[in-house]
Amino acid sequence: MTGTGEPSRAAAPRRVPPRPLPVAVDTMGGDHAPGEIVAGAVDAVREHGVRLVLVGQAPRIRRELDRYGYLGKIPIVHAEEALDMGEGALASWRKPRSSIAIACHLIKQGRASALVSAGSTAGVVATSRLRLKGQQGVLRPAIAVTLPTRPRPTILLDAGATADVKAETLVQFAALGTAYAQILLGPDRPTVGLLNIGSEAGKGNKLAKRAHELLAGGSHGLEFAGNVEGHDLLAGRVDVIVTDGFTGNIALKTMEGTVAAAFSEVRDAMTASPAARMGALLQRRRLQDLRDRLDPDTYGGGVLLGLNGTVVIAHGASRARAITSACELAHRLAAGRIVERIREQVAATRTSRFGRWTHGERDGDRPPEKPEKPEKPAEAPAQPVEGPPAPRQPVSGPAGDTVPDRTEP
């Protein structure tokens, strides 16, 4: 009993969230693989405590780990094949045992929480879609990238995963971006803008007008702020900017090229004379902060949203710093339960406002609402045969010894 005459109550035990599974790192993807990839992975473990599993050609990975004294400290899953940087989407079928495919299989088995790869974007997207599949109800996946705006970053999607979309798909992209922004940026209701050629509601092509109509309807739970234009990409007006993959990819690369050209001009101006160099020396701290904020390596890369797993795609020319950022980003998204957040957000946007858009459908696949007679269930389509099962692959354990692993795909 307490002094007030009320029965005392023991404090409820604080629930500790489960520790995220390791992040699978494709060590064979990228222009500087596997050296820079492994170096970035080691930094992620050493500096940020991220749990990783390295996927790729085990002998080469071991040599790189030995250089940093981390041999036996990070698990390894062997994958003989690797996607070349010049390979496209068909490589996902030609190389079913690639390091990206093996990493996706680890996610499906519940042995990894996310995938990080600096390989060919087309190859990563195609392999991930084939192996992880889209979440139920998600029409198309989208690549979300972070723009260095103030006071906080802005999320742009789609940056290249789906070039041709419908208006309903853009609304769903807004749902994907909202879930991503809630974890990355923090606000409960991130604001969403539609990339267009004008701020007025009637501007744009048929796709933009229809998407604006759906987003402005207000029956989907999204915080729509209207149209935004190209000069608003770095203005920080909204938290999420939505567009199709064709337009988004062009906008992103145009912006990156503009920033790089501007920095080159500033560097030339600051080294043109002794007085200019002295001024640059006095402003060294501010210039370094600006460079870090605008450097894509700081943000880790794009995130492929809408699949049954988290996929972070780093730039093909990524060095160790970018891979470290990508591993940290993947860990943060896994800890924030990004896949579950997307499932909840997509479910919240599924209203009668979209008419034919019902749970689990793809574009244009609306079933009859009231069938007259019960129909005989259709047979499941045959799955592609990938050949005989691969031999058991060894995994390097914490003590550095190899132990038998499950059969890889």
Buried (B, 14 or more C-beta within 10 A) or exposed (E): EEEEEEEEEEEEEEEEEEEBBBBBBBBBBBEBBBBBBBBBBBBBBBEEEBBBBBBBBBEBBBBBBEEBEBBBBBBBBBBBBBBBBEBBBEBBEEBBBBBBBBBBBBBBEEBBBBBBBBBBBBBBBBBBBBBBBBBEBBBBBBBBBBBBBEEBBBBBBBBBBBEEBBBBBBBBBBBBBBBBBBBBBEEEEBBBBBBBEEEEBEBBEEBBBBBBEBBEBEEBEBBBBBBBBBEBBBEBBBBBBBBBBBBBBBBBEEBBEEBEEEBEEBEEEBEEEEEEEEEBEEEEEEBEEBEEEBBBBBBBBBBBBBBBBBBBBBBBBBBBBBBBBBBBBBBBBBBBBBBEBBBEBBEBBBEEBBEEBBEEBEBEEEEEEEEEEEEEEEEEEEEEEEEEEBEEBBBBEEEEEBEEBEEBB
